[in-house]
Amino acid sequence: MVKLQCNDFEIVGQNYIVREDCDTKKRTSIQKKLKNIPCISIIILSIIIGGCLFSALIMTHDPTYMDLANTNVSPNKDFLFGTDSMGRDIFSMIWYGGKISLFIGLFATVISTFIGVIYGSISGTSSEIVDDIMMRFTEIVLSIPSILIIIFVQAILGNSNPISISIVIGITSWMNIAKIVRTEVRQIRNSEYILAAKTMGGNFFYVLYQHLLPNFIASIMFMVVTNIGSAIGTESTLSFLGIGLPIEIISWGSMLSLSEGALLQNLWWIILIPGVFLVTTLVCITNIGNYIRKNNNKKLSNL
């Protein structure tokens, strides 16, 4: 029997049995790809995001209502996750506050990605001197602990709300994206189609959108996804330190700001439940980001 390679053409005649081998190999390849996808992380993250988006259908109490008659109540049938020191229902606060935390993560990532792409593209297309100056500045900023920069910028802005926190986190977390974009741009900046676009009068943003962005978007996607989790974690850290969102603005971070008093009084549910939701979300986002990174590395190695 003559051996034939697997392809999209149907094999007929005496060699028809080879078609079955081709289908088996394709199914095996698909099964291997499915095994590598972090399905559990995607499912859990989808449930959390869905619960936050449709929190009005899930909440059992008003998350902002302070029931002083039921402060520090442990989990029971009326308060599924218990109440905090101000009598607010933690179950309702989890889903309501999750929207704020997710908004901060997404908005901060949009800001950092925008700055990183523009800065990295300018650096990658500039002369050697300008590129060197811009990259040295990026490395200097990276050498400073990010939390110090965030505290400094937050002190300048003063007012703490979801938008200001997102802006502070966004403008202090663009450096790694900029370095990746710069590397990718320098590899393709002398390509014929880019030089042709410039010759025909295409400005910087036209070349960036039409030619540069499609070439490096896959390389930075894992970092974009990871930055969402980092921004959520940073907001929680700031709230824990007392310089993030105020207590009246409910988020997972502001809920954890009550942890000091809860630890002294052994009120475990005030710390544990918001912490579990926060850590689970960050782990799921990290797993998805790592999958995108590994998948992108495999594609690059096959080129």
N, C-alpha and C positions, 0 to 999 in steps of 0.2 A: 504493500500500500504506500502510495506517495504521500509524504508528510507535507501538509500545507500550513501556512501561518494563519493565526487568528486575525480576522479582519471583519469589516462590516458587510461583506458580500456573502450571500447564502451559497453553501456548497451543495451541489446536487450530484446525482449519479452514484457510482460505487464508493466514493469517498465521503458520503453524507454523514457518516458517523463522526467524522472529524469535527463537525459543527457542535456536537455535544461537548467535546473536550474544550472548545473555545468558550462556550457558555459557562462551563464549570469554572474555568480560569477567571472569567470576568466576575462571576458571583463571588469567588474566593477573594478577588481583589477588592470588591465592594465591601465584603464583610470585614476585611482588615482595616479599611478606612473607617468604617462605622465604629470598630472597637477603639480606635484612637480618639474619637470625638468624645469630649467630656460630657456625656449625656446627663449624668447625675447633676453636675454643676449647672448645666443649662436648665434642667427641669426645676431645680430648687430656686435658682435665680429668677426664673419666669414666675414661679409661685409668689415669691416675695414682691417682685415688681407689680404683678397683677393685684396682689392684696393691697399694696400701697396706692395704686391708681384707682382702685374701686373700694377705697377704705370706707366710704359712706355706706356701703352695703354690708360691711363686716363689723364695724364698730358697734359695741353694745352700750356705750355711754358717750357723753360729750367729753372729748379729751381735754378740753380747756376748763371744764367745770371743777371747782375746788370744793369737794365734799368734806368739810372739816369734821363731820361726824364719823367719817370712815378713813382716817389717816393711818398709813402704815399697816394696812390690812393685808394679811398673807393671802395667797391664791385660794379662791373658793368658787362656788357655783355662781355667785353674783359678780365677783371680780375675778375673771379667769386667770389673770396674771398678777392679781393683787393691786394695791394702790401705793402711791408714793407718799412722801411726808406732807404733801399738800392736798391729799385726798383725791388725786386724779387717777383715773383708771388706766393702768399701764397697758393693758391689751389694746385699748383704743388709741393710746398714745403711740404705740409701736407702729401701727399702720398709718396713722396720721403724720407722725414725725418722719416716717420713712420717705414720704414724698419730698420733704425739705432736704433730707440728706442726699437723696438721689438727684434732686435738682442741683444742689451744690456740686456734686460730683460731675454731672454732665456739663453744667455751665462753665465750671472751672476748666474742664478738659477742652471745651470748645475754645476758650480764651488762650490756653497754653498751646494748643495745636495751631491756632491761627498765628500766634506770635512766632512759634518755632518754625513753621513752614516759611513765613515771609523772611525771617531773619536768616535761616539756613539757606534759602534760595538766593538771597542777596549776597551772602558770603560765598556761596559756591560759584556764582557767576562773576564775581568781582576779580580784580587783579590780585596778585600774590600778596602785596603789601596790605591792602584792605582786608583780604581774607585772613591774613595772619593776625591783624589787630582785632578783628571781630572774634576770632576763635580764642585769642588770649583773654579777651574780656569774658567770654563764656566760661572758660576754665577758672578764672578768678571767682566768678559768681558761684560756680559749682563747688569751689573749695570752702565756701562759707556755709556753715550748717543752715539748711533751709528754714528750720524753725526760727532761727534768729532773724532772718530776713522777713519772714512772715510776721513776727511780733513787731518788728520795726515798722513795716508798712501799715500794719493794723493800727499801731499807735498813731501814725500820721492821719489815717482816715478817721479814726475815732469811733464813728457810729458803727454798731455791729448789727447787721441784718443779713439774710441769705445772699443778697446780691453783692454786698460789699465783701463778705467772706469769700465768695466765689471769685471776685476780681483779685483779691489779695492772693489766693492760692494759685489762680491762673497765671498771674504775672511773675510768679516765683517758681514755676515748674515747667518752663518751656525749653530749658537748656539741652536736655538729652535729645529731644526731638529735633532741635536745630542742628545738633552735631550729625545725626543720622541723615537728615535732609541735605546738609552741606556735602557729605561724602557721596551721596547718590547723584547730586546735581553735578559735581565736578567730574563724574565718570561719563556723563552724557551731554555736557554743555557744548562740546564741539561736534556733536552729531550733525549730519548734513541737514536733516529736517528742521533742527533748531536754528542753524545758521541761515537756512532759507527763509524761515519765518521772520528772523530779525532783518534780513535783507529786504524783505517785502514790506517792512514798516511795522511789524508786530511789536507792541510795547511789552514791558516786563510782565505785566499781569496776564496779557494774552498768552505769551509763551509759557508762563507758569501754569495757567489753567489748561491749556490745550496740549502741551507737550511734556512739561516737567512733572506735574502732579500725577498723571497716570503711571509714570515710571517708578515713583517712590512711594505711592500711597500704600502698597502692600507691605513695604518695609517698615512703615511706622504704625501700622494698624495694631500690632500687639502692644506697642507702647501707649497708644491712645486708649485702648481698653484698660491697660494696667493703671494709667493715670486717673481713670474714673474711681477705681478703688482707693488709690492713694489720696485723692482729694477728699473722699468720704472719711478716710482715716485721719487726715489732717484736721478736718473740721471737728472731729470727735476729740482729738488731742487738744485743740485750742479751747474747746468748751470745758474739757476736764481741767485745764490750767486756769480757767476763769476768764479767758480773754476772747472767747468765741461768742456764740449766740447766747443771749440772755435766757434765763429759765422760762420766761413766758412764751418764747418762740420755741415750739416743741420740735426737736430733732433727736436722733439717736445720740448725738454728742451732748446736747443740753440735758438729756435724761441721765447720762453718765456723770454729769457735773455734780449730781447729788450723791455720788458714791462714797465720798469721805464720811458724811454723816451716817450713811447706811452701814458702812463697815463698823463704825463705833457702836451702833445699835443692833448689829447682827441682822439686818434686814436684807437677806441675800437676794430676794427676788428683784429688788430695785436695781441691783448691779448685774446679776446673772442674766436675766432675760433680755434686756437691751444689748448686753455684751454678746450674747449668743447670736442674736440677729445680725449685729454688726460684723462679727468675726465670720459668720457663715457667708454673708454677702461678699466680704473681701476675699475669702478663700475661693468662692465660685468665680468671681471676676478674675482673680489671678490664674486659676486653672484655664479659663477660656483664653486669656492673654497668652499663656504659655503654649497652648495648642496652636494658636495663630502663628506664634513665633517659630515653633518647630515645623509647621506646615510650610511656612515661607522659606525656611532654611532648606527643606527638602527640595522645593521647587528650584531654588537657586543652585543647589548641588547637581541637579539634573540638567541644567542648562549647558 
